[in-house]
Amino acid sequence: MANARILIAEDEETVRQATEAVLKKEGYETLGACDAEQALEILQRSRVDLIITDLNLPGASGIDLLKKARMIYTGTAVIVMTAYGTVQSAVEAMKAGAYDYLTKPIHSYELKALVSRALEHGKMVEEIDLLRDCLRENYQFASIIGAAAGLKRTLDIAARVALADVTVLLHGETGTGKELIAKAIHFRSSRKNKPFVTVNCGAIPRELLESELFGHTRGSFTGAISHKKGKAEAADGGTLLLDEIGEMPAELQVRVLRLIQEREIEKIGATMPTKLDVRIVAATHRDLAAMVKAGSFREDLYYRLMVVPIEVPPLRHRADDIPVLVRHFLAQFKAKHSREELTLPAGVLGHFTNYSWPGNVRQLENCVERIVLLAEGSEIGLQDLPDFLQEAHVPTDVLPQVLPDSGVNLEVLEKELILRTLRKFKGNQSRSAAFLNISRRTLAYRIEKFGISLEKASGSHQQAVI
């Protein structure tokens, strides 16, 4: 790391000058200080990449300088030097946050190697902090696309509960964005600087899930040639997302219950439990209440997970969000696949809004990427859409085949369209609103405005499904 700036705090002038000479030959810029007070003055006015300090400075000690320097520049590495190479002083320096420890007399080759490693470490810390900031920005609640009322309620509950260190259960269909919301909860919580670890309970073979989640000790079973840290231990201090927890075998459910209640796990083959500090966020598309009644999911674990249940709405209940999501994914994949010239006409966009998207946002995302990859011209046409989208269109048979000379009554046509849509979905207002690409509130307003009878619209005398 050429041109790095290194501060050397050493009261013996000959040692300080010799150290500076070695480092200058390597291309580093050096700053010298004879005591901790002068070193702190330099730190107040100049940014440095590395600090090398003697442990026994006049006045404030090298340890005092180390602690104060770490408060000013948390990511700057500090190397401590001393003529008294005792274990006690080394331990004290490392506990205070020193990167490493050198014993006088110092050899130039040892100094150069250690400085190089310390600067690389500092660079890595900066990169990690930058990546963490990017992750935090990407997974903020504000970055989740959507303005539908149901999604807003979900995000509002999730944002509020993120600040409380409690267990959360996310329920929603596959592809609705449960993991995205789980990450947003983590990065809004006090655990945001600690790991976020995901375990997909449905994707890992049953016989491997226990080891993957809780870890094992060497020799605990055939093939266990070394100790393995499980995902739960890897998430210590942070958040553990148990995705598709409804697929977890019954024998492991009791161990997750123990993790939640006792804050501890027992690795395969271990004789003593391991204490952990982990926040549990679980996600599932299954009806856990029904599974409890059927005896396939533990009732005690169910209620432990249900501290704060959050329902994630399917995309068909967020019809107003579909055009926004399509444009977002289109811009993303145009840049990814160098198709910046590609455009999407409004008429073609309508086919996206009139499809129910059983695979939800994930299906929509994959669909847009496929279209970007395979579209032949610079404008996306109907022929570029998959068959299921080509068939998704608003019915037009409510329009007269030949427009009359005297004009048409737009409200009559609108009322007829709403009536036919309600009949199509047997009075289900949420599905009807999604089909018509309007919000459920707008549909309810128009039903009241036109005096539409829900019993008549649903084709029965039962109350309409909402």
N, C-alpha and C positions, 0 to 999 in steps of 0.2 A: 504494500500500500504506500507507494511513493508520495512524497509531499505531505505526509501526515505530520501533524504538529504534536510534539511530545514535551510535556512539562516534567522537569527533573528537580525534585526538592531534596537537596543534600547540603548539610552544613559544612562538610569538608570540601573546600574549593578544588583541591587536586582531583578528588574522586569525581566531583561534578563535572569538571572540565574534561576529564578522561572519558566519562560516559557520553558527554555531548559529542566529543570528537568521533567516537565509534559510530554513533547514530547518524551524524552528519555525513559520514562517508557512505552510508547506506541510502542517502537521499532524503532523510527526514529533516524537518525544521524543528529546532529545539528551543525551549525557553527554560531558563535557570532560576531557581529560588534557593535562598540560604536557610529559610525556615518556613513554618506552616503559614504564618501571617502573610509573608510575601507571596507564597504560592496561591493563597486564597485571593489576594489582590489581583493576581494575573488571571485567575479563573473568572473573576467578576467582569473583566474587560475583554477576555479572549476565549474563544472556543478551542479546546484541545481534544485530541483524539485518544491520548493515552497519558496517564500520570505514573511516574516512577518516583517513589518517595522512600527516604530512609525511615526506619522505624523509630529511631531515637533522635529526633530533631530538638533543638533548643526551644523552650517554651512549650507550645502545644506539640504533642507527639505525632508521629506519622499515622497512627491509628485515628487520632482526632481529625487530621487532615483528610484521611480516607473517608470517614463518616460524613464530613461536611461536603466533600467533593461529590460524593454519591447523591447528596441532596440537591446539589446544583445541576449535575449532569448524570442522571440515573444510568444512562447507557455507556458511560465512559469507563473503560477498564482501568484498574489500578494495580501496579506491581509494587510490592513492598521489598525493600532491601534492609539487611541488618548484618552486623558482625556477630550477633549472638543467635546462632542458628539452633535455638532450642525448639522442641516440639511445642511447648506452651505458647511461645510468641508466634509460631506459624499458625497454630489453631486460632489464636486470637485474631490475627490478620484475616484469615479466611472467613471466620465468622462475621467479621465486620464488612465483608464484601469484596476482599481483594481477589483479583483474578489469579495471581500466583505469587510466589515467594522466592527471593534470591538471597543467598548467603555470601557475604564478602569473605575473601576477595572475589570479585566478579570477573569471570572470563568473558572475553569479547564474543566468542562463538556462542556461548550460552545466552548472553544478553541479546544478541541479534535474533537468535532462534525464538526466544521467549517473546520479544517485542513483536516479531512477525506474527506469532500465534495470537497474541493479545489483540493486535489490530484487526486480524481476520475475525476474531471473536466479536469485537465491537461492531464490525461491518455486518456480521450475521445478525446480531441483536437488532441493529437498525432496520435490516431487511425484514426481520420477523415482526417488529413493531409496525412497519409500513404495511405488511400483509395483513396484520391483525386489524389495522385501521381500515383497510380496504374491505375486509370481511365484515367488520362492524357496520361500515357504510352500506354495503350491499344487502345486509340482512336487517336493516332498520325497518320498523313497521311502515314508515313513510315510503319505502321503496317497493312495497307490495302493491302491485297494480290492481285497481278495482275500486269502484265507488258504489256498488250495489249495497242496499241497506243491510242485507243479511251479512255480507262480508264486513261491513263497517262495525256491526255489533260484535262480530267474532274478534276482530282486531282490537276493539276497545277493551273487551274483557281480557284478552291475552296481554295487552300492554299494561293493564292495571295489575294483573296477577304476576307479571314478570318481576316486579319489585319485591314480592313476598316469596320467601324461600319455601314454597309448598309444592306438592306433587300435582301435576297437571295431566289430564287425559284428553287427547285430541281425537275426536271422532268425525269421520267423513269418508266419502267414497275414495277409491283409488284414484290418484292423480289430481286431487283437489288442492294440494300444497301444504299438507300437514307438516312435512319436514321443514319447509320454509318458515312456517309460523313458529315451530319449535326453535329454530335458529334465532329468529327475531326475539323470542322470549329470553333465550340465553344471553344474547348480546345487549339486552336492555337490563339484565340483572346484575347483581353485585359479583357474579361469577364470570363476567364477560372476558376477563383476562386469563381464565383457566380453560382447560380443554372442553370442547363439545364433541362427544363421541356417539356414533350411531351404531346400533345393532339391529339388523333386520331379522327378526325372529322367524320369519317365514322363508327366508332365502338360504339360511344355513341348515345343513342336514341335522336332523334330530340328535344323532350320536356325537356331533361336533359342537353343538350349541353350548353345552355346559362348559367345555374347555374354553371356547371363544369368549364367553361372557365372564366366567369367574377365574380362568387360568388354571394351571396345574404345576405340580412340582416334578422335578426330574425323577424318572423311574416309577411314576404313579400308575402308568399303564404302558403297554407295548408301544414303542415308538416315541415315548416321552423322553427324549435324550437330553433335554435341558429344561430349566425352569421357564415358564411362560406367564407373562403378565396378561390377565384378561382385560376385556374392554371396560369392565366396571372399575378396575384398579387404574386403568389408563385415564379414566375420567375423574379421578380423585381431585376434589376441589372445584370441579366444574359440573357439567350437565351430561347425563346419560339418557339418550333417546332410545327407548325400546319400541321400535317400529313394528307394526303388525303383532302386537303383544297377544292378540287373540289366537295366534298360531303357536304360542309357547306351550310345550308339553307340561302336563299337570305336575310332574315331579320337579320341574324347575320353577314353577310358580311359587312354591313354598319358600324357595331360596331367595327369590326376588322380594317376597314379603319380609323375610328376615333382613334383607338389605335396607328396606324402607324403615322397618321398625327399630332394628338394632344398630343400623349403620355399620354393618360388618358382613364379610363374605368368608367362605371357607373354600380355598382352592382344592382341586382334586388332589388327593394324596397328602394334604397338609394336616398337621395335628393341632394347629392353633388357628383361630380366626384372624382375619386381617381387618382392621378398622378402616373405614372409608368415610369421606365426607362428599357425598354425591347427591345432586338433585335429580330426581327421576321425572322425565316427561315421557308418557306413553302415548302411542298412536295406534288406531285400529280402524278398519272399515267394517268389522264384525259387530253384531249386536251382543255386547257382553252380558247384558241383563238376561237375555234369552239363553245365553250359554251357561250362566249361573243356574238358571232353572233346569237346564238339561243336564247339569252336573259336569260339564266339560271345562268350567272355569271356576276357580276358587272364589267363594263369596267374600271371604275376609280380604283377599287381595283386591277384589273388585271395589270394595268400599274404601280401601286405602288409596286406590288410584283415583277415585271419584271425589277427591277433595275439591278440585275445580274442573268440572267437565266443560269442554268447549266444543261446540258443533261447528264444523267447517262446511259451508254450503257448497253444493255441486254447481258446476258451471251453468247448467240449464236454468238455475234459479238466479243467475247473474247475467241475463241476456244483454243488458246494457254495457257490460264490461267486455263482451266478445270483440267488438270492433277495435277497442283500445288494445286488447291483448294481441289481436292479429297484427296490428300496425307495429307494436313493440317487437314481436317475434320476427316480423318481416324485415325491419331495420337491422335487427341483430344478425339474421342469417344472410342478408344481402352483404353485410360487411364481412362476415365469416367466409362466405363462398365467392367473394368478388363478383357480385351481381348487382352493383350499385345502380345500374340502368333500369332495373326491374320496377314496374309500377303495378298497382292493383286498382282497377276501376271500381267505382262505387257499386255498380251493378253486380259485379262478381262478389264483392264483400257481403252482399245480402245473403248469399248462399251459406256463409259461415254462421250468420246470426240465426238462421232458421233451421239449424241442426241441433239435436239435443246433446251431443258430445258425451256419450256414456263413459269415455275415458278421461273426461274433464280437461283441465289445463294441460296436463302432460300429453294427452292425445292431440290437442290443438297445436301445441308446440311442435310435436313430431310431424304433424300434417303440414304446417307452414314450411318447415325445413325441407320436406320432400318436394313441395311445390317449387321452392326457390331452386333446388338442385335440378329439377327436371323440366321446368318451364322452357319452352323452345324459343319464344320471342322475347322482346323487351317489355311486353305487356302481358300480364297474367290473364288468360282467357278461360272460358268455361271448360274448354277441352283439357286445360292443365290441372283441373281439380280432380280429386279422386271420385269414383262413381257415387259414393254415399253423399258427397257434397253437391254433385250435379243434380241429384234428385231432390235435394232440400231446397224447396222454393215455396214462397207464399202462394196459396191458392188464388187463382185469378178468375175462377168460374163465377164469382159473385158479380163480376162486371158484365154489363150487357155486351153481347157480341157486336151489335151495331149501336153506336151512340145516337140518341134521339136528337132531332133538330132543336127541340125545346129545352135541352139541357138535362142534367141529372142532379139528384139530391145527394150530396156527398155524405150527409149524416145518415141517410138511409142505407147507403152502401157500407158505411163504417159499422153501423149497428148489425147489419146482416153478416159481415165478416166476423165480428166478435161472437155472434150467436153460433155460427158454424164452427168456429174454433173451440168454443166451450163444449159444443156437442161432441166434437172430435175427441176431446180429452175428458169427456164425461163429467164436466163441471169443475175440473181441477184448475183453479185460477192460476196457480204458480206455473204449471206447464203451459197453460194458454198464453200467459204473459210472455214466457220465454219464446214461444212459437211466433208470437206477433212482434217480438223484439221491442217490447215496452216493459216498464216496471210493473210489478204487481199492484202498486198503489195507483198507477195511471189506469190500469185495467179496472180496478175497483171503482174509480171515479167515473169511468165511462159506462160501466154497468149501471151505476146509480143514475147517471145523466140520461141514459136511454131507457131507463125503467125496465131493464132486462130481468126476467124471472129466472133465477138460478135453477129452480126445479124444472122449468121448461127447457132451459139450456142443457141441463145434464141428462135430459131424457128420462128422468125418474122423479119420484117424490121424496128421495132421500136428500139430506143436506149435502151441499157441495163440499168436496174435499179441498182443503186449503193447504 
